[in-house]
């Protein structure tokens, strides 16, 4: 068996080498063919055949000159590669002769390849690659629902506070919302995407900053001094990776805020464009159902051993009680509990643009929603 494999490999390498000395090989094959053909003719003459008959019989025995040469060529080279090379040379000559068609074909190929790569990248990020959080299978999104909305409506702050106080199936619950914010440091100003979040969201995800710290519970209260976390990208582009950025006072929406930490490279939660995170500061004593609507998103971590269906059942019961307690606000409203991965279809994507260091106001607003 080993001898057979070695022989097959030797023949393959011989044929492959034949592609790189094709001219010489053609000449050698022609000479060898002519030699064998003449030997057959001479043998026929010795048998007493006439010249014409000896030549005709030798040609018939070879099966035709062209067929014999092609058979010898196939044995000396890899015909598939040789044929492919000829096809490519023919195609290139055709494209050079019709540049308009060539440009259209190349553009179509580029768009097709680009679209395929983008789709694969999206599927890899959203569907195939594990979520970059601690025990992601226990993370869920909790949405409000009524018959006139989709099954993923935003959440009322008042209902969220009651969910958090009354449920027994979640280990922790948190909320967040997003929006643009003018970020300024000295003469530089840039519009960034920001997430407001309750202080327990990042610990729930199992994320730690690479510099500084996360929000404290005291910083997540009404009228607490403003503190922010910044992205690794922002830390590098604005502050050059200087550790002194932590503790620095900047302006966010024209209000002073202290940078308390830098998030890890590539970190995001549902929106890749976010560069700022700020404590939300909900007021537990306020009844938000009297003077505000539904504008938050809620995420929760299941307790060990608790299934999504079990949490869904309890949250449905809590929603019915809140409908009874607050009929004007909650009539026909219930709750959906979805695995976090299933909710990632709504994540936001946007290319990062190169920013100038000159003092100016940058507005970056191109958004591609998955």
LINGI-V674876 format. One record per pair of residues at least 12 apart in sequence whose ideal C-beta (glycine too) atoms are under 10 Angstrom apart, sorted by the first residue. I is the first residue (numbers start at 1). J is the second residue. If there is no record, write none. Layout:
i=(I:I)
j=(J:J)
This chain:
i=(11:12:14:14:14:14:15:15:15:15:15:15:15:15:16:16:16:17:17:17:18:18:18:18:18:18:18:19:19:19:19:19:19:19:20:21:21:22:22:22:22:22:25:25:25:25:26:26:26:26:26:28:28:29:29:29:29:29:29:30:30:32:33:33:33:33:33:33:34:36:36:36:36:37:37:37:37:37:37:37:38:38:39:40:40:40:40:40:40:40:40:41:41:41:41:41:41:42:42:43:43:43:44:44:44:44:45:91:118:118:121:122:122:122:122:122:123:125:125:125:125:125:126:126:126:126:126:126:127:127:127:130:131:131:131:131:131:132:132:132:132:132:132:132:132:133:133:133:133:133:133:133:133:133:134:134:134:134:134:134:135:135:135:135:135:135:136:136:136:136:136:136:137:137:137:137:137:138:138:138:138:138:138:138:138:138:138:138:138:138:139:139:139:139:139:139:139:139:139:139:139:140:140:140:140:140:140:140:140:140:140:140:140:140:140:140:140:140:140:140:140:141:141:141:141:141:141:141:141:141:141:141:141:141:141:141:141:142:142:142:142:142:142:142:142:142:142:142:142:142:142:142:142:142:142:142:142:142:143:143:143:143:143:143:143:143:143:143:144:144:144:144:144:144:144:144:144:144:144:144:144:145:145:145:145:145:145:146:146:146:146:146:146:147:147:147:148:149:149:149:150:151:151:151:152:152:152:152:152:152:152:153:153:153:153:153:154:154:154:154:154:154:154:154:155:155:155:155:155:155:155:155:156:156:156:156:156:156:156:156:156:156:156:156:156:157:157:157:157:157:157:157:157:157:157:157:157:157:157:157:158:158:158:158:158:158:158:158:158:158:158:158:158:159:159:159:159:159:159:159:159:159:159:159:159:159:160:160:160:160:160:160:160:160:160:160:160:161:161:161:161:161:161:161:161:161:162:162:162:162:162:162:162:162:163:163:163:163:163:163:163:163:163:164:164:164:164:164:164:165:165:166:166:166:166:166:166:167:167:167:167:167:167:167:167:168:168:168:168:168:169:169:169:169:169:169:169:169:169:169:169:169:169:169:170:170:170:170:170:170:170:170:170:170:170:171:171:171:171:171:171:171:172:172:172:172:172:172:172:172:172:172:173:173:173:173:173:173:173:173:174:174:174:174:174:174:174:174:174:174:174:174:174:174:174:174:174:175:175:175:175:175:175:175:175:175:175:175:175:175:176:176:176:176:176:176:176:176:176:176:176:176:176:176:176:176:176:177:177:177:177:177:177:177:177:178:178:178:178:178:178:178:178:178:178:178:178:179:179:179:179:179:179:180:180:180:180:180:180:180:180:180:181:181:181:181:181:181:181:181:181:181:181:181:181:181:182:182:182:182:182:182:182:182:182:183:183:183:183:183:183:183:183:183:183:183:183:184:184:184:184:184:184:185:185:185:185:185:185:185:185:186:186:186:187:187:187:188:188:188:188:188:188:188:188:188:188:189:189:189:189:189:189:190:190:190:190:190:190:190:190:190:190:190:191:191:191:191:191:192:192:192:192:192:192:192:192:192:192:193:193:193:193:193:193:193:193:193:193:193:193:193:194:194:194:194:194:194:194:194:194:194:195:195:195:195:195:195:195:195:195:195:195:195:195:196:196:196:196:196:196:196:196:197:197:197:197:197:197:197:197:197:197:197:198:198:198:198:198:198:198:198:198:198:199:199:199:199:199:199:199:199:199:199:199:200:200:200:200:200:200:201:201:201:201:201:201:201:201:201:202:202:202:202:202:202:202:202:203:203:204:204:204:205:205:205:205:205:206:207:207:207:207:207:208:208:208:208:209:209:209:209:209:209:209:209:209:209:209:210:210:210:210:210:210:210:210:211:211:211:211:211:211:211:211:211:211:211:211:211:211:211:212:212:212:212:212:212:212:212:212:212:212:212:212:212:213:213:213:213:213:214:214:214:214:214:214:214:215:215:215:215:215:215:215:215:215:215:216:216:217:218:219:219:219:219:219:220:220:220:220:220:221:221:221:221:221:221:222:222:222:222:222:222:222:223:223:224:224:225:225:225:225:226:226:226:226:226:226:226:226:226:226:226:226:227:227:227:227:227:227:227:227:227:228:228:228:228:228:228:228:228:228:228:228:228:229:229:229:229:229:229:229:229:229:229:229:229:230:230:230:230:230:230:230:230:230:230:230:230:231:231:231:231:231:231:231:231:231:231:231:231:231:232:232:232:232:232:232:232:233:233:233:233:233:233:233:234:234:234:234:234:234:234:235:235:235:235:235:235:236:236:237:237:237:237:237:238:238:238:238:239:239:241:243:244:245:245:245:246:246:246:246:246:247:247:248:250:252:252:253:257:257:257:259:260:260:261:263:263:263:268:268:269:269:269:269:270:270:270:270:270:270:270:270:271:271:271:271:271:271:272:272:272:272:272:272:272:273:273:273:273:273:273:273:273:273:273:273:274:275:275:280:282:287:287:288:289:289:289:289:289:289:290:290:290:293:294:294:297:297:298:298:299:299:300:300:300:301:302:302:308:308:308:308:309:310:311:311:312:312:312:312:313:314:314:315:315:315:315:316:316:316:316:317:318:318:319:319:319:319:320:320:320:322:322:344:345:345:346:346:347:347:348:348:348:348:349:349:349:349:350:350:350:350:350:350:351:351:351:351:352:353)
j=(75:78:75:76:77:78:74:75:76:77:78:79:81:82:77:78:81:76:77:78:73:75:76:77:78:81:82:76:77:78:79:81:82:85:77:76:77:73:76:77:82:85:72:73:76:77:69:72:73:76:77:72:76:68:69:72:73:75:76:69:72:72:62:65:68:69:71:72:65:58:62:68:72:55:58:59:61:62:65:68:55:58:58:54:55:57:58:59:60:61:62:54:55:56:57:58:59:54:58:57:58:61:56:57:58:61:58:105:349:368:349:345:347:349:368:370:370:272:344:347:349:370:341:344:345:347:349:370:341:344:345:341:205:339:340:341:344:205:206:207:264:266:267:268:269:202:204:205:206:207:267:269:301:340:203:204:205:206:207:301:171:205:206:301:302:304:205:206:301:339:340:341:302:308:339:340:341:170:171:204:300:301:302:303:304:305:306:308:339:340:204:205:206:299:300:301:302:339:340:341:343:169:170:173:298:299:300:301:302:308:311:312:315:336:337:338:339:340:341:342:343:155:270:297:298:299:300:336:337:338:339:340:341:342:343:344:346:155:159:160:163:167:170:173:174:175:297:298:299:300:311:312:315:335:336:337:338:343:155:294:297:298:334:335:336:337:338:343:156:159:160:163:294:296:298:319:330:333:334:335:336:319:332:333:334:335:336:294:330:331:332:333:334:332:333:334:332:294:332:333:336:334:336:338:297:336:338:342:343:345:346:294:297:333:335:336:175:177:293:294:295:296:297:298:175:177:294:295:296:297:298:335:288:289:292:293:294:295:296:298:322:326:329:330:333:175:177:280:282:283:286:287:288:289:292:293:294:295:296:298:282:286:287:288:289:290:291:292:294:322:326:329:330:288:289:294:296:298:318:319:322:326:329:330:333:335:173:174:175:198:282:288:294:296:297:298:300:173:175:282:283:284:285:286:287:288:289:318:319:321:322:325:326:330:175:298:300:314:315:318:319:322:335:198:200:282:284:298:300:284:318:314:315:317:318:321:322:300:303:311:314:315:317:318:335:303:306:311:314:318:300:302:303:305:306:307:308:310:311:312:313:314:315:337:204:299:300:301:302:303:306:311:314:315:337:204:300:301:302:303:304:306:198:200:201:203:204:299:300:301:302:303:198:200:201:204:298:299:300:301:197:198:199:200:201:202:203:204:205:220:280:296:297:298:299:300:301:196:197:198:200:201:280:282:295:296:297:298:299:300:195:196:197:198:201:202:269:270:271:274:277:278:280:296:297:298:299:194:195:196:197:280:295:296:297:193:194:195:196:197:269:270:271:273:274:297:348:193:194:195:196:253:295:192:193:194:253:273:276:363:364:365:193:194:195:196:228:251:252:253:254:255:257:275:276:278:194:251:252:253:254:255:361:362:363:228:230:234:238:250:251:252:253:257:275:276:362:250:251:252:253:254:361:238:239:245:248:249:250:251:259:250:251:359:358:359:360:238:250:355:356:357:358:359:360:361:362:251:254:359:360:361:362:234:237:238:275:355:356:360:361:362:363:364:361:362:363:364:365:230:231:234:252:273:274:275:276:362:364:231:268:271:272:273:274:275:276:348:350:364:365:367:228:252:253:271:273:274:275:276:277:278:229:268:269:270:271:273:274:275:276:277:278:280:297:276:277:278:279:280:281:282:296:215:220:229:269:277:278:279:280:296:297:299:215:217:220:279:280:281:282:296:298:299:214:215:216:217:218:219:220:221:279:280:281:214:215:217:220:299:301:214:215:220:269:277:279:280:298:299:214:215:229:261:263:267:269:277:215:301:299:300:301:267:269:299:301:340:301:229:263:264:267:269:261:263:264:267:229:230:232:246:260:261:262:263:264:267:277:232:235:261:262:263:264:265:267:229:230:232:235:241:242:243:245:246:259:260:261:262:263:264:227:229:230:235:243:245:246:247:258:259:260:261:262:263:227:229:246:260:261:227:229:260:261:263:277:279:227:228:229:260:261:277:278:279:280:281:260:279:279:279:258:260:278:279:281:278:279:280:281:282:279:280:281:282:283:284:280:281:282:283:284:285:286:281:283:279:281:256:257:258:279:249:250:251:252:253:255:256:257:258:278:279:281:252:257:258:259:260:261:277:278:279:250:252:257:258:259:260:261:275:276:277:278:279:246:259:260:261:262:263:267:275:276:277:278:279:245:246:248:250:259:260:261:262:263:275:276:277:262:263:264:265:266:267:268:272:273:274:275:276:277:262:263:264:265:266:267:275:262:263:265:266:267:275:352:259:262:263:274:275:276:355:259:261:262:263:265:275:262:265:275:352:354:355:357:250:275:355:357:259:262:262:262:259:259:261:262:258:259:260:261:262:259:260:260:276:276:278:278:276:278:279:276:277:279:277:275:276:277:347:348:297:299:340:347:297:299:340:343:344:346:347:348:346:347:348:349:350:367:347:348:349:350:351:352:370:347:348:349:350:351:352:364:365:366:367:368:348:352:364:296:296:326:329:329:322:325:326:328:329:330:326:328:329:329:329:333:343:346:335:337:340:343:315:337:340:340:337:339:337:338:339:342:337:337:335:337:335:336:337:338:337:335:337:334:335:336:337:334:335:336:337:335:334:335:333:334:335:336:333:334:335:334:335:370:369:370:369:370:369:370:367:368:369:370:367:368:369:370:364:365:366:367:368:369:364:366:367:368:364:366)
